[in-house]
Amino acid sequence: MKIIIVGAGVGGVAAAVALSQRHEVEVYEAADQLRTDGNGVLLYPNATGILDELGVPAESVDGARMEALDLVADGDTRLMRLDLSRLARHFGAEILVTKRGHVLAKLAGRLPDGVVRFGKRAVAVEEAGGKATVAFEDGTRAVGDVVLGADGHRSQVRRLLVDEQPAVYLGDATWHGITKLPHEFAHGSRIHSLYGKEGICVVHPVGGGEVYWAFELPFRDGDTAPPGVDGRPAAPGASAVRNLRERFGHWTSTPMPTLLETITDADVGVFPHILHSVRENWSAGPVTLLGDAAHAVPPRLGMGLCQALEDAWVLNRVLSQPGATPREALRRYEALRWPRMRKMHSIATMMGRRNLPLPPGLLRVVGGLLPMTSYQRSQLRSLSNYLNDDAPPLPARSLRVA
């Protein structure tokens, strides 16, 4: 089977690595090179397990092993804790934090030369004679048995496939970056989610003395700096770091004082929060979607990359079954992934409606009464095909599917 993948992000390249063992695969990317920038990512056991199957074991990933996620109020008052080391032991796979670009580069290194073609912006997808054709802006075309749209939340393939707005803005954004931090926290094994009426800041090591940090605040289209301390929108050209310091400068929780002293405007990127409508059927004939093209959600869930890897894992299983037609395989992919996507969309929608759902005092009570680690374990399993082995088994590797 010949498979055309549009988009060379983590989901597209992971799918290519998996599928190239049994199929002919071509990847087309609009950019001129791999986009190995980006920020910190959290790899739960489903992600590290899938990466291991793809030849990227946990020990090869530059990053940090996480033992705990603490929800903390100002003054380092812990409201609740997730025992990540316990989750890792339960599922038999590491929980890591690293850089998105590092994961992508590791996966791309598993592909033969020439599989990824750059400077190829898709403008049309057509089906004829049982084949799918992708037309590119430069006038060239690619023909395959299956087309996978892995071109992100602004997906052109999604627009062509389901004819709707790829994603909607939710009114918040993450101002985030990676910074070398002169503080012992940068060499630790904890994620801090700092919580207060001013907003939320998540910070965690990513290896090499660097930390990934992310402030969640209200957003209007066109903003380049977060709102000021009085809540009014930032003036055009305002300094993002100055506004962050004004808004959060009184926070004393670790490592906030050092972080605010260290970051510069050059470190700051802004990521508006978006949410896709998740359809029960998102394929058309031999064309389908994966990753953010199918189910973009706000970053607070910390599962976007994990879910893209889940898509790739299931697609490899269904497309590699002997005798299955592309249409049959993609319908099975939808049937397997839809319950997980629907659950993730429901959680993301609930979280997107309210930035600070409970006051810190009540959160501390809730954290003391509820088994939060067990709850997170149950939620991870409910969002994962991989952790439930919920996909058909792969045939012997020697078998190449026609």
C-alpha positions in Angstrom: 0.0 0.0 0.0 1.3 3.5 -0.8 0.6 6.1 1.9 0.9 9.8 1.4 1.3 11.8 4.6 0.7 15.6 4.6 2.6 17.2 7.4 6.0 16.4 9.0 5.2 17.2 12.7 5.4 14.6 15.4 2.2 12.8 14.4 3.0 12.6 10.7 6.6 11.5 11.2 5.6 8.9 13.8 3.0 7.5 11.4 5.6 7.4 8.7 8.1 5.5 10.9 5.5 3.0 11.9 3.9 2.5 8.5 7.2 2.4 6.5 7.9 -1.1 8.0 5.2 -2.6 5.8 4.2 0.1 3.3 5.6 2.6 0.8 5.4 6.0 2.6 5.9 9.5 1.4 5.7 12.6 3.7 5.1 16.1 2.3 5.9 19.2 4.4 5.1 22.8 3.6 8.1 24.2 5.4 11.6 24.1 4.0 12.9 21.9 6.8 11.8 20.0 9.9 10.3 22.4 12.4 12.4 21.3 15.4 11.6 24.4 17.4 8.7 24.4 19.8 8.4 24.1 23.6 8.3 21.6 26.4 6.1 18.5 26.1 5.0 15.9 28.7 5.3 12.3 27.6 2.9 10.0 29.6 3.4 6.2 29.6 1.4 5.8 26.4 3.7 8.2 24.6 6.9 6.7 25.9 5.6 3.2 25.2 4.7 4.0 21.6 8.0 5.8 21.1 9.8 2.7 22.3 8.0 0.6 19.8 9.1 3.1 17.1 12.8 2.7 18.0 13.0 5.8 20.3 13.4 4.3 23.8 13.1 6.5 26.9 16.8 6.3 27.7 17.6 7.9 24.3 15.4 10.9 24.9 17.1 14.0 26.2 14.9 15.4 29.0 14.0 14.7 32.6 12.2 11.9 34.3 9.3 13.2 36.4 8.3 11.9 39.8 5.5 14.3 40.8 3.2 17.0 39.6 2.4 19.5 42.4 -0.5 22.0 42.2 0.9 24.8 44.4 -0.6 28.1 45.7 1.5 31.2 46.3 4.0 30.6 49.1 4.7 27.0 48.0 1.5 25.7 49.7 0.8 22.3 48.1 -2.8 21.9 47.2 -2.6 18.4 45.7 0.0 16.0 44.2 0.0 13.5 41.4 2.6 10.7 42.1 4.0 10.4 38.6 6.6 7.7 39.6 3.7 5.6 40.8 1.9 6.0 37.5 5.1 5.1 35.6 5.5 1.9 37.6 1.8 1.0 37.1 2.0 1.3 33.3 5.6 0.0 33.0 6.8 3.0 31.1 8.6 6.3 32.0 7.0 9.7 32.3 9.3 12.3 30.7 9.4 16.0 30.0 11.5 17.1 27.0 11.4 19.4 24.0 9.0 18.8 21.1 11.7 19.4 18.6 13.9 16.7 20.2 11.1 14.1 19.9 10.6 15.1 16.2 14.3 14.9 15.4 14.6 11.4 17.0 11.6 10.1 15.1 12.9 11.6 11.8 16.2 9.9 12.3 14.3 6.6 12.0 13.2 7.3 8.4 15.2 6.5 5.3 16.6 9.5 3.4 14.1 11.0 0.9 10.9 9.9 2.6 10.2 13.5 3.7 9.9 16.1 0.9 10.0 19.8 1.9 8.5 22.9 0.4 5.3 21.0 -0.5 2.1 22.9 0.5 -1.1 21.0 -0.2 -3.9 22.8 -2.0 -6.2 20.0 -3.1 -7.1 16.4 -2.3 -9.0 14.3 -4.8 -10.2 10.7 -5.1 -10.5 8.9 -8.4 -10.3 5.3 -9.5 -9.7 4.1 -5.9 -6.7 6.3 -5.5 -6.2 9.6 -3.6 -4.3 12.5 -5.2 -2.7 15.4 -3.3 -2.0 18.5 -5.4 0.6 21.0 -4.2 1.1 24.7 -4.6 4.1 24.2 -6.9 2.0 22.3 -9.4 3.2 18.8 -8.5 1.0 15.9 -7.4 1.3 12.8 -5.3 -0.9 9.7 -5.7 -1.4 7.0 -3.1 -3.8 4.4 -1.8 -4.3 6.4 1.4 -3.7 10.1 2.4 -3.2 11.1 6.0 -3.7 14.7 6.9 -1.2 15.5 9.7 -0.8 19.2 9.0 -1.8 20.7 12.4 -4.6 22.7 13.8 -4.7 24.9 10.7 -4.9 21.8 8.5 -5.5 22.4 4.8 -6.5 18.7 4.5 -9.2 19.1 7.1 -10.6 22.2 5.3 -10.7 20.2 2.1 -12.1 17.1 3.8 -14.8 18.3 6.0 -15.2 21.9 4.8 -15.3 23.6 8.2 -13.2 26.0 10.3 -10.2 24.0 11.6 -10.5 25.2 15.2 -12.0 27.9 17.3 -10.3 30.3 19.7 -11.4 30.0 23.3 -10.4 33.5 24.6 -7.2 32.4 26.5 -3.6 31.9 25.5 -0.4 30.4 26.8 2.6 32.7 27.0 5.5 30.3 27.2 9.1 29.5 26.4 12.2 27.5 27.4 14.9 29.3 29.5 18.2 28.3 31.1 17.3 28.7 34.8 20.0 29.3 37.5 18.0 27.4 40.1 18.1 23.9 41.5 14.5 23.4 40.3 15.9 23.1 36.7 17.7 19.9 37.7 14.8 18.3 39.6 12.0 15.8 38.9 8.9 17.8 39.7 6.3 19.7 37.6 4.9 22.7 39.4 1.5 24.0 38.4 1.3 27.4 40.2 -2.2 28.6 40.9 -3.7 31.9 42.0 -6.3 34.5 41.1 -3.8 36.2 38.7 -3.7 33.0 36.5 -1.8 29.8 36.2 1.8 29.1 35.5 3.2 25.6 34.8 6.9 25.1 34.9 9.1 22.0 34.7 12.6 20.9 33.8 13.4 19.8 30.2 17.0 18.7 30.8 20.3 20.5 30.6 19.4 23.1 33.2 16.6 24.4 31.2 12.9 24.7 32.1 9.7 25.0 30.2 7.4 27.6 31.6 3.8 28.6 30.5 1.5 31.3 31.8 -2.2 31.0 31.0 -4.1 34.3 30.6 -6.9 35.9 28.6 -6.2 36.6 24.9 -7.6 38.7 22.1 -6.7 38.0 18.5 -3.6 39.9 17.7 -2.2 40.2 21.2 1.6 39.7 21.5 1.7 40.4 25.3 -0.5 39.2 28.1 -2.9 41.6 29.8 -1.5 43.9 32.4 -1.9 43.7 36.1 -5.2 45.6 36.0 -6.6 43.0 33.5 -6.8 45.5 30.6 -5.5 44.3 27.2 -1.9 45.0 26.6 -1.0 48.0 24.5 0.4 47.4 21.0 4.1 46.6 21.3 4.0 46.1 25.0 6.7 44.0 26.6 5.4 40.5 27.4 8.0 40.0 30.2 7.2 43.4 31.8 3.5 42.5 31.9 4.2 39.1 33.4 6.4 40.6 36.0 3.8 43.2 36.9 1.1 40.5 37.2 3.0 37.7 38.9 6.0 39.5 40.5 4.6 39.1 44.1 4.4 35.3 43.7 7.0 33.6 45.9 6.4 30.0 44.9 9.4 28.0 43.6 10.9 28.9 41.1 8.8 32.0 40.2 11.1 34.8 41.5 14.1 33.4 39.7 12.1 32.7 36.6 10.7 36.2 36.3 14.2 37.7 36.8 15.6 35.4 34.1 13.2 35.4 31.1 13.5 37.9 28.3 11.0 39.0 25.6 13.1 36.9 23.1 12.1 33.8 25.1 8.4 34.4 24.9 6.0 32.8 22.4 2.2 33.0 22.5 -0.1 30.1 21.7 -3.8 30.9 21.6 -6.0 28.2 23.0 -8.1 26.4 20.4 -10.5 23.6 20.3 -11.7 21.5 17.4 -15.2 20.1 17.0 -14.5 16.4 17.0 -16.6 14.5 14.5 -17.6 10.9 14.7 -16.5 10.5 11.1 -13.5 12.6 9.9 -12.5 10.5 6.9 -13.6 10.6 3.3 -12.9 7.6 1.2 -9.1 6.9 1.5 -8.3 10.2 3.2 -8.2 10.8 7.0 -6.8 13.1 9.7 -4.6 12.6 12.7 -3.1 14.7 15.5 -4.1 18.3 15.8 -5.7 18.3 12.4 -8.3 15.9 13.9 -8.6 17.0 17.5 -6.7 20.1 18.6 -7.3 20.9 22.3 -5.8 23.5 24.7 -2.4 22.7 26.1 -3.5 22.4 29.7 -4.3 18.8 29.2 -0.7 18.1 28.4 -1.7 15.3 26.0 -1.6 16.7 22.5 1.6 15.0 21.5 0.5 11.8 23.3 -2.7 11.7 21.3 -0.9 12.2 18.0 1.2 9.2 18.8 -1.9 7.2 19.7 -3.4 8.1 16.3 -0.2 6.9 14.5 -0.1 3.7 16.6 -3.7 2.8 15.7 -3.4 3.7 12.0 -0.4 1.4 11.7 -2.4 -1.4 13.2 -5.5 -1.0 11.0 -3.7 -0.3 7.8 -1.4 -3.3 8.2 -4.1 -5.9 8.4 -4.0 -8.3 5.5 -6.9 -8.0 3.1 -8.3 -4.7 4.6 -9.1 -2.1 2.0 -8.1 1.5 2.8 -11.7 2.5 3.4 -12.3 -0.4 5.7 -9.1 0.3 7.6 -9.9 4.0 8.0 -13.4 3.3 9.2 -11.9 1.0 11.9 -9.4 3.7 12.8 -12.4 6.1 13.4 -14.3 3.5 15.4 -11.3 2.8 17.6 -10.2 6.5 18.2 -13.6 8.2 18.4 -14.4 7.2 22.0 -11.0 8.4 23.2 -11.2 11.7 21.2 -14.7 12.3 22.5 -13.6 11.9 26.1 -10.6 14.2 25.5 -12.8 16.8 23.9 -15.2 16.7 26.8 -12.5 17.2 29.4 -10.9 20.0 27.3 -14.3 21.7 26.9 -14.9 21.6 30.7 -11.5 22.9 31.5 -11.8 25.7 28.9 -14.9 27.1 30.4 -13.4 28.1 33.7 -9.8 29.1 34.3 -9.9 28.8 38.1 -12.6 26.3 39.0 -12.1 26.2 42.8 -10.6 28.5 45.4 -7.2 27.3 46.7 -8.5 26.3 50.2 -11.2 24.1 48.7 -8.7 22.6 46.3 -6.5 21.6 49.2 -9.4 19.9 50.8 -10.3 18.1 47.6 -6.7 17.1 47.1 -6.6 15.6 50.6 -9.8 13.6 50.2 -9.6 12.3 46.6 -7.1 9.7 45.4 -5.8 12.0 42.7 -3.1 9.7 41.4 -5.6 6.9 41.0 -8.0 9.3 39.2 -5.2 10.3 36.8 -4.4 6.7 36.2 -8.0 6.0 35.3 -8.2 9.1 33.0 -5.0 8.2 31.2 -6.3 4.7 30.5 -9.7 6.1 29.3 -7.9 8.3 26.8 -5.6 5.7 25.4 -5.9 2.9 22.9 -2.3 1.9 23.5 -2.6 1.4 27.3 -5.6 -0.9 26.6 -4.0 -2.7 23.7 -7.2 -1.6 21.9 -6.3 -2.2 18.2 -5.8 -5.3 16.0 -2.4 -7.0 16.4 0.3 -6.4 13.8 1.1 -9.2 11.4 4.6 -10.6 11.0 7.0 -7.9 9.9 8.0 -9.9 6.8 4.5 -9.4 5.4 4.3 -6.3 3.2 0.7 -5.2 2.6 -0.1 -4.6 -1.0 
